[in-house]
Amino acid sequence: MFQKDYILRMIEMIGDLIAALIGLIKKGDLDQAEKMLERGYYELLRRDASYFQLIPKEHLTDKLLSDHNFTNGHLSVLAELFFAEATLSEAQNKLKNSKDCYEKSLVLLEFLEQDDKTWSAKREERMDLLKGKILGLYENINRHNSI
């Protein structure tokens, strides 16, 4: 029961964090948003953002589930943190990092979709949004590289 309550609190906290981050990004306070995101990674998952960045997306779920005993709740929180980081990176014009974070968020959500065996309209909507963002960034990055 304790584990379930903890995960529910984490999910509630991530919602508040994302809302605050989006607000800071819209205001143009990207430095403060970056600091808040870093704190969020550590407070919610007890790791720095850089730790998760170093894990290749192909090994992300395996590594976190086996090496760190992450639950699906942890993966859901991490998917949201990656989404927030991608949004911030896009605002900072760090397009490659943004694309990488969107891709990792999508990998986690796709895993959860299969593992949970329950359909979630919100998750499906988020995955569609991520696919569109990734495609747009991929095209934008390729356009920059061809110039």
C-alpha positions as CSV (number, residue, x, y, z in Angstrom):
1,M,0.0,0.0,0.0
2,F,2.8,2.4,0.9
3,Q,4.4,1.9,-2.6
4,K,1.1,2.7,-4.3
5,D,0.6,5.8,-2.2
6,Y,4.1,7.0,-3.0
7,I,3.6,6.5,-6.8
8,L,0.3,8.4,-6.7
9,R,2.0,11.3,-4.8
10,M,4.8,11.2,-7.4
11,I,2.3,11.4,-10.3
12,E,0.5,14.3,-8.6
13,M,3.8,16.1,-8.1
14,I,4.8,15.6,-11.7
15,G,1.6,17.2,-12.9
16,D,2.3,20.3,-10.7
17,L,5.9,20.3,-11.9
18,I,5.0,20.2,-15.6
19,A,2.4,23.0,-15.2
20,A,5.0,25.2,-13.4
21,L,7.7,24.4,-16.1
22,I,5.4,25.2,-19.0
23,G,4.5,28.5,-17.2
24,L,8.2,29.4,-16.9
25,I,8.9,28.4,-20.5
26,K,6.0,30.6,-21.7
27,K,7.4,33.5,-19.7
28,G,10.8,32.9,-21.2
29,D,12.5,32.1,-17.9
30,L,14.4,29.2,-19.3
31,D,17.2,29.2,-16.7
32,Q,14.7,28.9,-13.8
33,A,12.8,26.2,-15.8
34,E,16.0,24.2,-16.2
35,K,16.8,24.4,-12.5
36,M,13.3,23.3,-11.6
37,L,13.5,20.4,-14.0
38,E,16.8,19.2,-12.5
39,R,15.3,19.4,-9.0
40,G,12.3,17.4,-10.3
41,Y,14.5,14.6,-11.6
42,Y,16.3,14.3,-8.3
43,E,13.3,14.7,-6.0
44,L,11.1,12.3,-7.9
45,L,13.5,9.6,-9.1
46,R,16.6,10.2,-6.9
47,R,18.9,10.6,-9.9
48,D,20.3,13.5,-11.9
49,A,18.8,14.1,-15.4
50,S,22.2,13.3,-16.9
51,Y,22.0,9.8,-15.6
52,F,18.8,9.1,-17.7
53,Q,20.3,10.9,-20.7
54,L,23.2,8.5,-20.8
55,I,21.0,5.4,-21.1
56,P,20.3,4.6,-24.8
57,K,16.6,4.6,-25.6
58,E,16.9,1.0,-26.8
59,H,18.0,-0.2,-23.3
60,L,16.0,2.3,-21.2
61,T,13.2,0.1,-19.9
62,D,15.4,-3.0,-19.4
63,K,18.0,-1.1,-17.5
64,L,15.6,0.8,-15.2
65,L,13.4,-2.3,-14.5
66,S,16.2,-4.7,-13.9
67,D,19.0,-2.6,-12.4
68,H,17.0,-0.1,-10.5
69,N,13.7,-1.9,-9.7
70,F,11.7,0.9,-11.2
71,T,8.0,0.2,-11.4
72,N,5.6,1.2,-14.1
73,G,4.7,4.2,-11.9
74,H,8.4,5.3,-12.0
75,L,8.5,4.9,-15.8
76,S,5.3,7.0,-16.1
77,V,6.9,9.8,-14.1
78,L,10.1,9.5,-16.1
79,A,8.2,9.7,-19.4
80,E,6.6,13.0,-18.2
81,L,10.0,14.3,-17.1
82,F,11.4,13.5,-20.5
83,F,8.5,15.3,-22.1
84,A,9.1,18.4,-20.0
85,E,12.8,18.3,-20.8
86,A,12.1,18.0,-24.5
87,T,9.7,21.0,-24.3
88,L,12.4,23.0,-22.5
89,S,15.1,22.0,-24.9
90,E,12.9,22.9,-27.9
91,A,12.4,26.4,-26.3
92,Q,16.2,26.6,-25.9
93,N,16.6,25.6,-29.6
94,K,18.5,22.4,-28.6
95,L,16.7,20.4,-31.2
96,K,18.7,17.2,-31.0
97,N,18.3,16.9,-27.3
98,S,14.6,17.7,-27.6
99,K,14.1,15.0,-30.2
100,D,16.0,12.5,-28.0
101,C,13.9,13.3,-25.0
102,Y,10.6,13.0,-26.9
103,E,11.8,9.7,-28.3
104,K,12.7,8.4,-24.8
105,S,9.3,9.5,-23.5
106,L,7.6,7.7,-26.4
107,V,9.6,4.5,-25.7
108,L,8.5,4.5,-22.1
109,L,4.8,5.2,-23.0
110,E,4.8,2.4,-25.6
111,F,6.3,0.0,-23.0
112,L,3.6,1.0,-20.5
113,E,0.9,0.6,-23.1
114,Q,1.9,-3.0,-23.7
115,D,2.8,-3.9,-20.2
116,D,-0.3,-2.4,-18.5
117,K,-2.6,-4.1,-20.8
118,T,-5.1,-1.3,-20.1
119,W,-6.0,1.3,-22.7
120,S,-5.5,4.9,-21.7
121,A,-7.0,7.7,-23.8
122,K,-4.6,10.2,-22.2
123,R,-1.5,8.0,-22.9
124,E,-2.7,7.4,-26.5
125,E,-3.1,11.1,-27.0
126,R,0.3,11.8,-25.6
127,M,1.9,9.1,-27.8
128,D,0.3,10.7,-30.9
129,L,1.6,14.1,-29.8
130,L,5.1,12.7,-29.3
131,K,5.2,11.1,-32.7
132,G,4.2,14.4,-34.3
133,K,6.8,16.3,-32.3
134,I,9.6,13.8,-33.2
135,L,8.7,13.9,-36.9
136,G,8.7,17.7,-36.9
137,L,12.0,17.9,-35.1
138,Y,13.6,15.2,-37.4
139,E,12.6,17.2,-40.4
140,N,13.8,20.5,-38.9
141,I,17.2,19.0,-37.9
142,N,17.6,17.5,-41.4
143,R,16.8,20.9,-42.9
144,H,19.4,22.6,-40.8
145,N,22.0,20.0,-41.6
146,S,21.4,20.3,-45.4
147,I,21.9,24.1,-45.4
